[in-house]
């Protein structure tokens, strides 16, 4: 499966949507973009991992894959 997350970019009068093509994503939540590095970050709840990749979908890396279980607050 690909990560098809729509992100609105730019100021309100010039916003546009884009799709991020990343293979292997099962259930992405909490997607964030670092404009300085052009990296996107997301949590995949199916694999209990925090991931990152370049904006074009390349260089996918799992950053954290431990201790992401359900915690009671």
C-alpha positions as CSV (number, residue, x, y, z in Angstrom):
1,X,0.0,0.0,0.0
2,X,1.2,3.6,-0.6
3,X,0.9,6.5,1.7
4,X,-1.7,8.7,0.1
5,X,-2.0,11.5,2.6
6,X,-3.3,14.8,1.3
7,X,-1.4,17.8,2.7
8,X,-2.3,21.4,2.2
9,X,0.8,23.5,1.4
10,X,1.3,27.2,1.2
11,X,-0.6,30.2,2.4
12,X,-4.4,29.9,2.4
13,X,-4.8,31.8,-0.9
14,X,-2.3,29.5,-2.7
15,X,-2.8,26.1,-1.0
16,X,-2.6,22.9,-3.0
17,X,-2.9,19.2,-2.3
18,X,-0.3,16.6,-2.9
19,X,0.1,12.9,-2.6
20,X,3.2,11.2,-1.0
21,X,4.1,7.9,-2.7
22,X,5.6,5.6,-0.1
23,X,5.4,1.8,-0.3
24,X,4.7,-0.4,2.7
25,X,2.5,1.9,4.7
26,X,-0.4,0.2,6.3
27,X,-2.2,2.7,8.6
28,X,-0.4,6.1,8.7
29,X,-1.5,8.6,11.3
30,X,0.0,11.9,12.6
31,X,1.8,12.9,9.4
32,X,4.2,15.8,9.7
33,X,6.5,17.6,7.3
34,X,9.9,19.2,8.1
35,X,10.3,21.9,5.5
36,X,14.0,22.4,6.2
37,X,15.0,18.8,5.4
38,X,12.0,17.9,3.1
39,X,11.4,14.9,5.3
40,X,8.0,13.6,6.2
41,X,7.3,11.7,9.4
42,X,4.4,9.5,10.3
43,X,3.3,6.8,12.8
44,X,2.1,3.5,11.4
45,X,-0.2,2.0,13.9
46,X,-0.3,-1.4,12.1
47,X,3.5,-1.8,12.6
48,X,3.8,0.2,15.8
49,X,6.5,2.3,14.2
50,X,7.6,5.9,13.6
51,X,8.9,6.4,10.1
52,X,10.4,9.1,7.9
53,X,11.1,9.5,4.2
54,X,12.0,12.2,1.7
55,X,9.2,14.2,0.3
56,X,9.3,12.2,-3.0
57,X,8.9,8.9,-1.1
58,X,12.5,7.7,-1.3
59,X,14.8,6.8,1.5
60,X,12.1,5.4,3.8
61,X,13.5,4.7,7.3
62,X,11.9,3.2,10.4
63,X,13.0,5.5,13.2
64,X,11.4,3.8,16.2
65,X,9.8,0.3,16.3
66,X,9.8,-0.4,20.0
67,X,7.7,0.7,23.0
68,X,4.8,2.1,20.9
69,X,2.2,0.0,22.6
70,X,-1.0,1.3,24.0
71,X,-0.5,3.3,27.1
72,X,-3.0,4.4,29.7
73,X,-3.1,8.1,30.5
